[in-house]
Amino acid sequence: MISIERIQTLLPQAYPFLLVDRVLELERGKRILAIKNVTFNEPFFQGHFPGRPIMPGVLILEAMAQAGGILAFETIEEDVKDRAVYFLGIDKAKFRRTVIPGDQLALEAIILKRRGVYWSFQAYARVDDTIVTEAKMLAALEKK
């Protein structure tokens, strides 16, 4: 398990844009399972949508990408201070159900391919074992 303190050393995002709360499982070079607790006091719920709060799909994708970034950093097992992960692309994104306050997103990223600095992942976001979002993602892990 990886704590929020370790996650903060790996990812450049900070509140309110850090969207991974904890890593539950990690198989270096293979997959990660992380969580995002979706709470009513998230700043984006003020405007999306008043009276019917729904987590924006782009933020679900961002949470999935952040999980993939953690997996990449933990896989290379190097000092990550002079490294950055850049989100390069997304393919075949599907949104299957809304995410609302009180949900817990289970974020899974599986490495499909790694070539040099380029990584491709298949990523899923689940709530209660039901896939709510899925996508294939491309990222680069480069020196800053």
C-alpha positions as CSV (number, residue, x, y, z in Angstrom):
1,M,0.0,0.0,0.0
2,I,1.3,3.5,-0.8
3,S,0.2,6.4,1.3
4,I,-0.9,9.9,0.3
5,E,2.5,11.2,1.6
6,R,4.4,9.0,-0.9
7,I,1.9,9.8,-3.7
8,Q,2.6,13.5,-3.1
9,T,6.4,12.9,-3.7
10,L,5.6,11.1,-7.0
11,L,3.0,13.3,-8.6
12,P,3.4,17.1,-9.2
13,Q,-0.3,17.7,-8.7
14,A,-1.5,19.2,-5.4
15,Y,-4.9,19.9,-3.8
16,P,-7.4,20.3,-5.3
17,F,-6.0,18.6,-8.4
18,L,-4.4,15.5,-6.8
19,L,-7.0,12.9,-7.5
20,V,-5.5,9.7,-6.0
21,D,-5.9,9.2,-2.2
22,R,-4.2,5.8,-1.8
23,V,-2.6,2.9,-3.6
24,L,-4.0,-0.4,-2.6
25,E,-2.1,-2.7,-4.9
26,L,1.0,-2.3,-7.1
27,E,2.7,-4.8,-9.3
28,R,5.7,-3.0,-10.7
29,G,5.8,-3.2,-14.5
30,K,2.3,-4.5,-14.6
31,R,-0.6,-2.8,-12.8
32,I,-1.9,-0.6,-10.1
33,L,-5.1,-0.3,-8.1
34,A,-5.6,3.0,-6.4
35,I,-8.6,4.8,-4.9
36,K,-10.2,8.3,-5.0
37,N,-12.8,9.1,-2.4
38,V,-15.3,11.3,-3.9
39,T,-16.7,13.7,-1.3
40,F,-19.4,16.4,-1.5
41,N,-16.9,19.2,-0.6
42,E,-14.9,18.7,-3.9
43,P,-14.6,22.2,-5.4
44,F,-15.9,21.1,-8.8
45,F,-19.3,20.1,-7.4
46,Q,-20.2,23.7,-6.8
47,G,-20.7,24.2,-10.5
48,H,-21.1,20.7,-11.9
49,F,-24.0,20.6,-11.4
50,P,-25.8,22.7,-8.7
51,G,-28.5,20.5,-7.2
52,R,-27.2,17.4,-8.9
53,P,-23.5,17.0,-8.3
54,I,-21.7,14.8,-10.9
55,M,-17.9,14.3,-11.1
56,P,-16.7,15.7,-14.4
57,G,-15.6,12.9,-16.8
58,V,-12.4,14.7,-17.6
59,L,-11.5,14.5,-13.9
60,I,-12.2,10.8,-13.8
61,L,-9.8,10.4,-16.8
62,E,-7.3,12.6,-14.9
63,A,-7.5,10.4,-11.8
64,M,-6.9,7.3,-14.0
65,A,-3.9,9.0,-15.7
66,Q,-2.5,9.9,-12.3
67,A,-2.7,6.3,-11.2
68,G,-0.9,5.3,-14.4
69,G,1.8,7.9,-13.6
70,I,2.3,6.5,-10.1
71,L,2.7,3.0,-11.7
72,A,5.3,4.3,-14.1
73,F,7.3,6.1,-11.4
74,E,7.2,3.1,-9.1
75,T,8.2,0.8,-12.0
76,I,11.4,2.7,-13.0
77,E,12.5,2.7,-9.3
78,E,14.7,5.8,-9.8
79,D,14.8,9.1,-8.1
80,V,11.8,10.9,-9.6
81,K,12.7,14.4,-8.6
82,D,14.0,15.3,-12.1
83,R,11.3,13.3,-13.9
84,A,7.8,14.3,-15.0
85,V,5.0,12.2,-16.5
86,Y,3.1,13.9,-19.4
87,F,-0.3,12.8,-20.5
88,L,0.0,12.5,-24.3
89,G,-3.3,10.9,-25.5
90,I,-6.4,9.0,-24.9
91,D,-8.3,6.5,-27.1
92,K,-11.6,4.7,-26.8
93,A,-12.8,6.5,-23.7
94,K,-16.1,5.3,-22.5
95,F,-18.3,6.8,-19.8
96,R,-20.8,4.2,-18.5
97,R,-22.3,5.8,-15.4
98,T,-22.1,9.0,-13.4
99,V,-19.9,9.4,-10.3
100,I,-21.5,11.2,-7.4
101,P,-20.5,12.3,-3.9
102,G,-20.1,9.3,-1.6
103,D,-18.7,7.1,-4.4
104,Q,-15.2,5.5,-4.1
105,L,-13.4,5.3,-7.4
106,A,-11.2,2.2,-7.8
107,L,-8.6,3.3,-10.3
108,E,-6.8,0.5,-12.2
109,A,-4.1,1.0,-14.8
110,I,-2.5,-1.9,-16.7
111,I,0.7,-1.4,-18.7
112,L,0.1,-2.4,-22.3
113,K,3.4,-1.3,-23.8
114,R,6.6,0.6,-22.8
115,R,9.0,1.9,-25.4
116,G,11.7,4.2,-24.2
117,V,10.0,7.1,-22.5
118,Y,6.6,6.2,-23.9
119,W,4.0,4.2,-22.0
120,S,0.6,3.0,-22.9
121,F,-2.0,1.9,-20.4
122,Q,-5.4,0.4,-20.3
123,A,-7.2,2.2,-17.5
124,Y,-10.5,1.6,-15.6
125,A,-12.5,3.5,-13.0
126,R,-14.9,1.4,-11.0
127,V,-17.5,2.1,-8.4
128,D,-18.7,-0.9,-6.4
129,D,-17.1,-3.3,-9.0
130,T,-18.9,-1.6,-11.9
131,I,-16.9,0.0,-14.6
132,V,-17.9,3.7,-14.8
133,T,-15.1,4.8,-17.2
134,E,-12.5,3.1,-19.3
135,A,-9.8,4.3,-21.7
136,K,-6.5,3.6,-23.3
137,M,-3.9,6.2,-22.4
138,L,-0.5,7.3,-23.7
139,A,2.0,9.0,-21.5
140,A,5.7,10.0,-21.6
141,L,8.0,9.8,-18.6
142,E,10.7,12.3,-19.3
143,K,13.4,14.3,-17.6
144,K,12.2,17.8,-16.6
